[in-house]
Amino acid sequence: MATRWGICGAGKISLDFCMCIKSLPSEDHQIVAVAARDKGRAEDFASRFGIPKSYGSYEELAENPDVDIVYIGTIHTQHVQNNLLFINAGKHVLCEKPMALTLEGCQKVLVAAKSKGVFFAEAFWSRYFPAYKFIQEHIKSEAIGDVVMVEATFAVPIMHVQRLYDLELGGGALMDIGCYTVQAANLIFKDKPEMIVAHGSKTETGADKTAVITLKYPGDKFASLAYSMESSGGANHFTIYGTKGTIVIPDSFWYPTRVVLKDNEVKYFHLPTVEDQDGSYYGNAQGFVYQAKGVREYLKAGVTESDVIPHKDSETIMFIMQEVLKQLGVKYNYS
């Protein structure tokens, strides 16, 4: 039986996700409904992807009995409210990162999902890429010895994106791109860090734009993270340092297609083919296929959380990000 998707939000990220869903066999995945705050926008979105139902409210989507799971691709500040709406309606949920803007909001959603017995996962799509699975297996094999430190950098020139200046919309670079560096550290060191130190700069509106973060974990293990939305770009690497060697994703670690091992051995991971990828907004968007297929397997197995981004990881990532924002002096202004 096909996994029947409902789409909450008709923006760019939802478009890329649906582009990938439509490339998968219809006996496995179907998009049965889409909702947006603007019904006309929902109708246009539905027309593009051949979706039978379109709504001008999220409540109508929650009431649709044909929807098994809802993909949430709305703005950051709506995520907690959207999550709770669909969870309380008994729907499974895959919510774009960040699933919340505070630790309290994150915990509220996770408690609700557990109470209702539905599947919930934060959509850190990177975790589903084959390169990430390979990295974890390579570490478990002790090929690089004990991991003592990780580095991750995400710097891209996106100062032109007006939403990132608006604290009422959850603006700033951490929640858009910096969060990927935090999840990279969490991928390797699962515990909460013993110490978090952050330094950075802000826009004139008070949103964070560049920051460096140092995390100290139990056992004298460290993570050095950096992100910026004002940089002209860079290597954007993820490096894992072990006592016997290193693992490097040399560029674009959030959607990796190659990993460099010791002696410069390179492992390549080819992206899946998606017919309509020319219309995508984000780089390597066809990687959403990995996430969609992974979530379907969880639903078939009857589990309520993802093993690549379990609830504990989402909570730990949010714990770190909340402290980073506090140290940077960023205060969101939304109800």
N, C-alpha and C positions, 0 to 999 in steps of 0.2 A: 504494500500500500504506500502511496506517495506521501511524503511529508508536505503538508499544506501550509504555506507561508502567508502571513499577513504582514504588510509593510507599513510601519508608522513613520511618516515623514517622507516627503517627495523631493528631497534635495539631492545634491551631488553624490553623497556617499551611498544613499539608497539606490540611486541610479546605477552606480557601479556594481553594487551587490546584486541587484536584479539582473543586470547584464550577464553576470556569472551564473546565477540560478537558471536563467533561460537556456544556457548552454549545456545544462545537465539533462539527463534523460527524464522525460515527463512522468515516467512510471516511478521515479524516485523523488522528484521535486516539482511542486506546482505552486505558483503564486496566485492565490484566490481572491485577495482583496488588498487595497491600499487606502490609506487615510492621510489627509493633510488638513491643516487649519483652513486652507483655501480650497473649496470643493472643485473649482475650475482647474487648479493645479493638479489635484488628485485625478481628475478625469483625463487630463493630458498625459499624465504619467501612466495611467491604466491603458490608454490608447496605444502608447508606445510599446508596451510590453504584453498587450493582449490579456490584461487582467480583468476578470468578469465583474468585479465589484469595486466601486470607488466611493469614498465617503468624505464629507466635509467636517467630520469630528472623529476624534480618537475613540470616543465612547461607542460609536456605532461599530467600529472595528472590533472592539472588545466584546460586543454582543453577537458577533457573527459566529454561529455554531460550527461553520466549516473550517475555521482557522485553528490549526494545531499549535503553531508557534508564531510569535510576532518578532520581527526584526525592527529594532528601534534605531532610527537614524536622524533624530531631531537634534536641536541645539542642546548644549550641555545642561543648561539650567532647567530643561524640561525632563531630564532623564529620570530623576527620582519619582516624580509625579507619574510619568508614563509607565515606568516599571511597576509601580504599585497598582495602577489601573488594570493592567493586563494580568498581573499575578493574581490579584483579587478576583478577576474574572475566570480564573482557572486556566489561563493560557501559559504555555511555555514561553520563555523570553530569551532572546539574544540581543543585548543592548550594546550599542557602540560605546567605546571608551570616551571619556571617563563615565562610569556608571553613576557617579554622583560627584558632587563638588566638596563634600565634607565626609569625614569618617562616620558621623552620625547618620547621614543619609545613606551611605553605603551599607551600614549595619542594619538599618531599617528595612532596606530592600532584601537583604540576605535572610533576615529573620522571617519576613513575609513569605519568601519563596519556600523556605523550609517548612513553615506552618501549612502552606497550601499543598506541599508535596509536588511542586512543579519544577521543571528544569529551568535553571537560570545560569547564564554565563555572560561575563563581560567580553565584548568582542575585540580583544587584542589579537587581531588576525595573524600577527607575526608568529604566535605560538604554534600555529597549525602548519607553517611552512616546513617542508621536509628537512631543510637545513637545520632548523632548531632541534628536531628530533635527533638528527645525526650528532649534533653537538653534545646533547645530553648523554647519548650512548657512548660517545667517544670519551667523555669525562668519566663515566661509570667504568669504562674499561681500564682506567688508570693510565692511559697512554700519556697524559701530561702530568701525572703525579697528583699531588694535592693542590687544589686551586687556592691561591693566596690573594689574588686581586683581579678585578675586572675594570675595564675602561669602556665607556660608551659616549659617543658624541653625536648630536643631531643639530646641525646648523643649516638653515635654509633661509633665503631672502623672501620673507612673507610680510614685511612691514606694510605692504599695500592693502592687506586684508583688513578692512575696517572693523569687522566683528571682533578681532583680537584686541582692540582698544577698549571695548565696551565691557565693563565689569558687571553690568546687568545681564550680559549674555555669557558669562563665564569666560571672559576674554583672557588674554595672556598666552605666553608660549608653553608654559608647563603642561597645561591640560590638552594642548593640541599636539605638541611634538616632544616636549620634555618627558612626558609620561612614558614614552617608549624607552628612554634610557633607564628609568626607574624599573620598568618591568624587566629589562635586560639584567639588571643587578639581581632582581628577585628570582629570575630564572635559575641563577646559579646559587645564590645564597638565600635560602627559603626563610630563615628566621628574621624577626624584626631586628633592625640594627640597634646596637647599643648607643650609638652616637650619630647624630645628623648635623652637619654643618653646611650652611648654604650662604653664598654671597651672590649678588646680582644687581641688575639695573632695571629700572621701570620706565614706562612711557609717561607722558605728561598726564595721562588719565589714571595712572597708578597700576597699570597692568604690567606684569613681568615680561621682559623682552630677552634678557640674557642672564644666565646663571651657571655657576659651577657648584657641584654638590659633592661632599665627601661623606661616605657612609662607613662606619666601623661596625663589623659584625663580631659575634662571639668567636673566640679562637684566633683573634688577631687577623681577621680577613677584612679586606677593604674594597670599596667601589669608588671610582672617581668618574663622575658624570658631568657632562656639560651640554647645554642646549642654548640656541639663540635663533631668534626670528629676524635679526638684523644683519647677520653675517651674509657674505656673498656666496657661502657654501663651503664645502670642505670634504674631507674623507668620509665623515659620518660613519666611523668604524665602531665595531664591538670587538674588544680583545679580551681574551681570558688567559690569565697568566697562571701556569702551574709550576711545580717544582722541577718538572722534567720536560716542559715544553709549553707551547702556546697554541691557542686556536684563535683565528682572526676572521671575522667577516669584514673585509676591507672597505666596503662601501654600502650605503643604503641598507643597514642591518635590519631595518623594520620590514623589508620584503626581500630577503636574501636569496641569491641564486648561485653563490659560490662561497666556499669556506677554504681558508688557507691553513694548512697544518705545518708541522715542523719539516725542515728541509724543503720548504716551499712547495710541498705537495698540495695540489688544488683539487677540491671536490666540486663538481658542478651539479646544479639542480635546475633542470629545465622547467619552465612554467607551463601550466596546462594551456591548451588551445581554446580560445574563446572567440567566436565568430565576429561579434560586434565590438571588439575591444578598441577599434578606432574612435568610438564615441565615448570612451572612458575619460574621467577627470583626473584620476590619480595614477601614479606610476605603478606598473606591475599589478594593476587592479585585478587581473585574471587570477591572482592568488586568493581572491575571495572564494574560489572554488574549493580550496582545501578546507576552509572554515565551514562552508555549507555542508560538505560531505561529512566532515567530522561531527557536526552537530546532529545530522541525521542518524549517525551510528549511535550516538548517546540516546536519542529518543527511542530508537529500536531496542536498545538494551534496557530501557526503563530506568536509567540513572538520572539523578537530579542536578548534577554538576559536571563540568568538564574536568578531565584529568590533566589537561595542558594549561588551563587557567582556572584552577579550583577556587572556591569561595575564599579560602584562607589567603591565597595570593592576591586577590582583588582587595581584600581588607588590608593586607600589609602594604600594598602599593599605595592605597589611599592614606594610610597612616603616615607614610613617608612624605607624600605630596602635601598633606595638610601641614606638617611641620615645616616643610620648605617654604610654603606660602607665608606661614607665620613669621619665619625668620626674614623673609624678603619684604614683609610689611604689606602684602597684598590682601585686600579685603573685598570680597565679592559683595555687590549691592543688588540683591534680588530677593524676591519673596518666595 
